[in-house]
């Protein structure tokens, strides 16, 4: 089992009260292989009322992340055993949706973009101020949680049936083989049938992409998904809405 460090009792009574007032909402998984940085971050966040668990390697981060129980992940990019972005991609592929703040000494635009494309919600370069780190975590934790419908295990929209446990999709009697990102994209659309979904919505909610550069990422994945869901001999369900985005259009006639 990976080693972890839970926060020490705060020496400031008022800050203890802050921690209690956010019980269940401020549990941080900190993944950082530099022991000094990790200790500084752990102590500072603990004083601010966060509950912090530390992992120092990629495999340990993946194990803890898959086990769950955290509200936000602070993830260093360069880790021993497994690269931080590889950890992030595997967590997202497994359906782990907690917000992720990527830490890195790599500050080029391409590096930030790659961190966000891998599934990060925010990107903070080293060295950083503790006040900024805490503020960014608070901002991530203020995002709305998944609605109660997210606990459903089988979703249906028109002729499409999606089993979230078995990770299987069928259109009528036909099995549809989807890659993990395609599965998440279709799940998002099934939960919002007959609604216009903009590219910005899809980038932020499916890719967890907070800062959005010019990209055709959504169009490429929609094209791949459409070829699997809408073969030439079946009624099209995924529609492009000119100047707006995309829609999964279903009704009784498509069931």
ABEGO torsion letter per residue (X at the ends): XBBBBBBBBBABAAAAAAAAAABGAABBBBBBABAAAAAAAAAAAAAAGBBBBBBABAAAAAAAAAAEGBABBBBBABBBGBBAAAAAAAAAAAGBABBBBBBBABABAAAAAAAAAAGBABBBBOBBBAAAAAAAAAAAAABBBBBAAAABABBBBEABBBBAAAGBBBBEABBBBBBAAAAAAAAAAAABBGBBBBAAAAAAAAAGBABBBBBAAAAAAAAAAAAAABBAABBBABBBBBGAEBBBBBBAAAX
